[in-house]
Amino acid sequence: MSDKAQVEKCSKLLQAIAEPNRIRIIECLWDGSKNVTELATLLDVKIVNVSHHLGVLRSAGLVRQEKKGRFVVYSLHPEYFNTTNSAVTNLDLGWCQLVIPRT
């Protein structure tokens, strides 16, 4: 039987990505760090909504933030995302792994 803590952690991470805009944010970050304005433009979504979704992803530990000048840039956390293969991204949630095709 699986470790209860590991399963609960995986469940929380899956809940964090279980929203279409969050999946789209993750896709935008595959190619590198971006700030909220860049993400909002790419997604054609209001900045306030992108900020909310980034907060959920950040709280889950799936994205990192770094202050660069007057901007905060976001990137995928390498603990969970392996983007070394240009055809797919592997999302390792501990108890389960997802292989996401990159288009």
PEFEN-V711023 format. One record per residue. SS is DSSP state (helix for helix, strand for strand, loop for the rest). PHI is phi in whole degrees, -180 to 180 (NA if undefined). PSI is psi in whole degrees, 0 to 359 (* if undefined). Layout:
SS&PHI&PSI, SS&PHI&PSI
This chain:
loop&NA&145, loop&-71&152, loop&-65&127, helix&-60&317, helix&-64&320, helix&-64&318, helix&-67&318, helix&-64&319, helix&-62&315, helix&-62&318, helix&-61&317, helix&-65&321, helix&-67&320, helix&-64&321, helix&-63&323, helix&-66&328, helix&-97&358, loop&-82&53, loop&-152&130, helix&-54&318, helix&-68&329, helix&-70&322, helix&-64&318, helix&-65&323, helix&-63&315, helix&-59&317, helix&-61&320, helix&-65&329, helix&-84&353, loop&-59&324, loop&-88&2, loop&134&175, loop&-65&147, strand&-148&153, strand&-93&175, helix&-61&318, helix&-62&317, helix&-62&316, helix&-65&318, helix&-62&320, helix&-66&314, helix&-62&322, helix&-91&349, loop&55&50, loop&-130&149, loop&-62&144, helix&-56&318, helix&-61&323, helix&-70&319, helix&-62&317, helix&-60&318, helix&-60&310, helix&-65&322, helix&-64&324, helix&-62&319, helix&-65&314, helix&-65&322, helix&-68&316, helix&-61&326, helix&-77&346, loop&88&9, loop&-80&335, strand&-126&155, strand&-113&156, strand&-124&148, strand&-144&133, strand&-81&125, strand&-129&101, loop&66&233, loop&-93&3, strand&-109&153, strand&-108&124, strand&-108&147, strand&-116&145, strand&-144&161, strand&-71&140, loop&-78&122, loop&-65&344, loop&-64&330, loop&-108&329, strand&-110&130, strand&-117&110, loop&-114&28, loop&-70&333, loop&-93&124, loop&-71&346, loop&-89&333, strand&-141&159, strand&-119&132, strand&-99&128, strand&-111&109, strand&-99&108, loop&-100&16, loop&87&283, loop&-74&332, loop&-141&161, strand&-130&143, strand&-117&139, strand&-110&115, strand&-109&118, strand&-69&139, loop&-100&125, loop&-106&*
